[in-house]
Amino acid sequence: MSELKSFLEELAQKINEKAMKLVEEWVGDRYYGKIVEFEVGDLNGFTEAYHFVFTKKGVRFREGEYPSPDLIYRSDAKILRDVLTGAVRERNVRKAWKLIVMGDAHEAVPFFRVVAAALS
């Protein structure tokens, strides 16, 4: 099992335990849920994908691509993990084209609030 996959599984569990109030606020009443995908790859494509499905009932971790995620992060596994843990600033790796963010970028702020609460 890849290190990133293990980390994301653990993160989903922590979100369910510690950050569901923030998830409920983020999802709100207008949407059933939010999908955030992580792709291990570069500008030319990706080799593995994982995604979180956020609903008011909890977050589920899934392996593979989701047909239409709200937000996609693509980079190598180390950078994806470092961005999620706060070890590197997202803006810095994005500017260096080491991280590609696609989709509804405005969803990144509430997503990172959820992650920060889960990891604190």
Order of alpha helices (4+ residues) and beta strands (2+ residues): alpha-alpha-beta-beta-beta-beta-alpha-alpha-beta-alpha
